[in-house]
Amino acid sequence: MCKLVNFKMLYRKGSNNFKLVVMLLITIFALAVFTKGSFVSINQISLVAYLFPEMGVLSLGMMLAMISGGIDLTVIAVADLAGILSCLLMKAIMLSDASMLTQILILGVVVIFCALIGAACGFFSGTLISKVGIPAMVATLGASDIILGLAIGITDGSSIKELPSILNYVTNMRILGLIPVTTLVFIICAAITAFVLNHTATGFQIYMIGSNKTAAKYAAIDTTKVIIKTYMLSGIFSSVAGLLMCGHFNSARSDFGKSYLTPAILICVLAGINPNGGKGKVGGMVLAVIILQVLSSGLSMFHNISDYYKNLIWGLVLIFVMIINVLTERKSRV
């Protein structure tokens, strides 16, 4: 009886996470059945672990913006621009005969440069929202077009190829031959996000602003400063995702992340983040990212399902999840 009560308490405390775990298990089981077991092979699991960090890191930025009561539609454009500028810098300063140590140091400089690009883009969006007073959706939509325009203008719409091999080498490394380095990057980014949200004044203020911006102002919270910080963090995570994409494709282009926007929003909604702000945890985000990547990888194994249908599927799933969330919330109020 005691164990049953404890289980119920656990379910109440993290009901959305419990549902996500069940959903993940059902998804894996269904794909294993339909693929006759090939989906649960070591190679396929390793592929999922390699692919989901790009979308996951991108979604962390979207998560922060949504918890604050806004949305960041620049995440894709920031990822593309930061990736392009970082690759151009790396090509410019990397010597062809550089030692491995020198290459790693240069890559570290490039990572810092990439993060600064993301922070600058986030500062621009955050300023439009908090100081100018433009609604987040409109501000980030306009900022996205500006940033994407810069990316296209810099590259003339073409790819940047022949990158130094160190980026592709690092992003394809596997710890103990199993765990991709990109997965480790996602874990670090998720841990940073969890720490900021759960153990810092800034995290508390982000939740406060998302719950009630007017009350936050009366509580002497500098909403302008906090919103700018939030979008700067979102920009940094987007830039990291952009660099991971460049390492994955071993090139840079202004449209690499175009298919990630809807999944990033879907992941946030699936994770239980309130689109109106004030609610959301990193644990749910991690589970939601894994579920979506498992589903995406599973669909790719069916050759009769075209990749062009994925956006249709994500859109349908997004609307379905939103309907379920709205109905559940209404039921809880009765």
N, C-alpha and C positions, 0 to 999 in steps of 0.2 A: 504493500500500500504506500509506504514511504517513497519507494522508487517511482511509483506511478505519479505521485504528487510532484516529485522533483522533475519528472519528465514534463509534466504539464506546465510547471513553472518555467522550465527551459523553453518550452514551446511558446509561452506567452511573451517571454523576454525577447526572443528572436524569431518570431513566427515567420517573418518573411525569409529569413535565412534557412529555416527549416523547410519551407516550401521550395526554396531554390535547390537545396540538397536533394530533395525528392525529385525535382524536375531534372536535375543533372543525372541522377541514377536512371530515371526512366528514359531519358534521351540516349544515354550510353547503351542501355539494354536494347532499345528499339533499333539503334543503328547496328549494334552487334548482330541482331537477328537478321535484319534486312541485308547486311553485307556478308552474312554467313561467317561471322567471326573475324573477318579481316580488319574491321575497324579497331578492334582492341589489341592489335598487334603492337609490338614494341616500337616499330618504325612509325606507325600512325600516331601513337601517343606522343612520341618524341617530336613529330611534326606539329602537333597541336601545341605542345609546349614551346616550340620555336616561333610559331606564328602569332599566338595571342598577345604577347607583350606589346606589339606595336599598337593594336587597338586598345589594349588595356591602359597604357600610359596616356594615350590620347583621351580616353574616357575619364581619367582622373581629373584632368583639367576641366572637362565639361561638368563633372560632379561638383567641383568647388563652386563654379559659377551658379549652378542650379540650387545648391544649398543656400547661397546668398540671396536667392530670390530672382536670379537673372538667368541668362543663358549665354553661352559663348559660341557663336557661329563662325568664329575666326580660326577655330582649332586646326582645320584642314589647311587653310591658307598659310597660317603661321608655320605649320609643320613643313609645308613645301618650300616656303621662302627661307626658313632657317636651314633646311637641308641643302638648298641650292647655294646659299652664301657660304655655308660651312665647307662644302665640297670645293667651291672655287678657292677659298682660302687655303685649304689643304693642298690643292694642286699647285698653288702659287709658292708655298713655302717648303713643301716636301722635296728634298733632294733625292735624285734617283739612286744614289749610292749610300743613303743614310742607313746607319746601323739600326738594329731592332730597338735599342733603348731610345735613340733619337726619334724614331718613328712613333713610339709610344708617348714620348713627351709632347711631340707635335700634335698627336691625337688628343692629348689632354688639353692643350691650348685650344684646339678646335672645338672640343666639347664645351669649354667655358665660353668661347665666342658664340657658339650656337645658343647656349642658355641666355646670354645677354640679348641676342636678337629676339628670342621669345619674350623675355622680360620687357623689352622696349615696345613690342607689339601689344603686350598685355597692358602696359602703362597707357598706351594710346587709347585702347578700348575702355579701360577703367576710367580714364579722365573724361571721355565723352559721356559715360554713364553717370558718374558721380558729380562731376563739376558742371558740365554743360546741361545735364539733366535729360539726355536723350534716353528713351527706353532701351533696355539691354538688347532686345531682339533687333531693333532698327539700327542701333549703334554698331553692334557686332556684324550685322549684315553689310552695312556700308563699309566698315573697316575691313571686312573680308574681301570685298571687291577691290579695295585699294591695295591691300597686301598681295592678293593674287595677281593684280595688274602689274605690280612691281616684279613679282616672280616671273611672269610671262615676258615682260619687257627685258629683263636681264638675260633670259635664255633665248629670246625670240621664239618661244614655244618649242624649242628642241631640247634634247637630253644633254646632260653633262656626263661624258663617259671617260674612260681611261683614268679612273680614280686611283690614288695610291692604294696598294693592296692591303694596308694595315686595317682599314675600316671594315672591309669585307671579311678579313681574317678574324678580327675580334668578334664581330657580330655572329660569326659562324662557329666560334669556339664552343666546346661543350665541356663542362666540369665533370671529371671522372668519366668522360666519354658519353654521358647521358643528359645532364642538365645544361641547356643552352645558356650562354652568358646573357642573352636577351631576357630570359626569364628572371635571372638575378637582378637585372636592371629594373624590371617591373616590380620585383619584391622590394627593392630599395625605395623606389618612388611611392609605392603603396604604404610602406612603413613611415616615410616622411609625411605623407598626407594624413595618416592615422595619428601621428604624433602632433601635428599642427592642429588638427580638429579636436583631439581629446585632451591634450595636455598643455595648450598655450592659450593665452588671453585672446590672441587673434582668432583661433578656432572658435572659442566661445562667442566672440563678437560676430563671426560669420553666421553662426546659427541664430543669434539674436536678430541680426538684420534680416535674415530670411524669414524668421517667424513674424516679426513686427518691426518694420523699419522706423515707424514713428516712435514706438516705445524705446527702441534702441537709441534714438536721438535724445529722448528725455532721460535716458540712463547715462548720458554724457559720453556716449560712444562716438568717436570720430568716424562716421559712416563713410565719408569721402575717402579717408586714408585706408580704411579696411577694404572697401570695394576695389580700390586701385591695387592693393596688395593681392587680393583674391584673383584678379584678372592677370596680374603679373605671374603669379604661381601657375595659373592655367596656361599662360604663354610659354613658361619654362617647360612644363610637361609636354606641351605640343611640339616644342622644338626638339626635345629628346626623342619623341616619337618620329619626327621627321628624319633625324639622323639614323635611327634604327631602320627606317624604310630605305634610306640611301645605302646603308650597309647590306641590307637584304637583296636589293636589286643591283648593287654595285654601280649605281649611277644616280643622278638627280634629275628630277623633272617637275614641272609645275602642276601636274595632275595626278601624282602618285596617290595622294590621299583622298581623292574625290569620292570614292565609294565608302569612306569611313564615317561620314557625318551622321547618317541615319542610324547605323549600328551604335555609334557613341551615345546618341540620345536614348536609343532603345535599351542599352545596357544600364544607363542611369535609372530609367523608369522601372526596368525589371529588378534592379537592386533595391527598390523601395524608396528612392529619392523623390521627395515631393516636388513636382514641377513649380509649385508656388513658393518653395523655399522652406528652410528651417528643419529639414529632416533628411537623414541619410547617413550610412556608415560604410566604411571601407570594406568591411567583411562581406557585405552584400554585393559590393562592386566586384570584388575578386570572383565570387561565385558566378555572378551574371556574365562577366567577361569569359570565363571558362565555358559556361553553357553555350554562349553565342558562338565561340570559336569551335567548340565540339560540333555544334549544328552545322556551321559553315563548312568545316572539313568533311563532315559526313555527307553533306549534299554534293560536295565536289567528287565524291566517289561514285555518284550515279551519273554516268555519261549522258543519259537522256535528259537530264535537267541542266539547262543552259545557265551559265553564270549571269546572263542578262536578267534572269528571273529572280536573282537574289534580292535586288532592291524591292521588287514586288513582295517577296516573302517577308523581308524586314519591315516594310510598311504595314503589312497585314498583322504581323506579330505585335508591332508597336501599338496599333489601334486596339487590338484584342487585349493586351495587357492594361492599357489605359482604361478600357471599359470595365475590366475586372476590378481595377483599383478604385474607380469611381463608385461602382456598385457596392464594393466591400465597405468603403468609407460611409456611404449612405446608410448601409445596414447597421454599422456600428453606432450611428447617431440615433437610431430609432430606439 
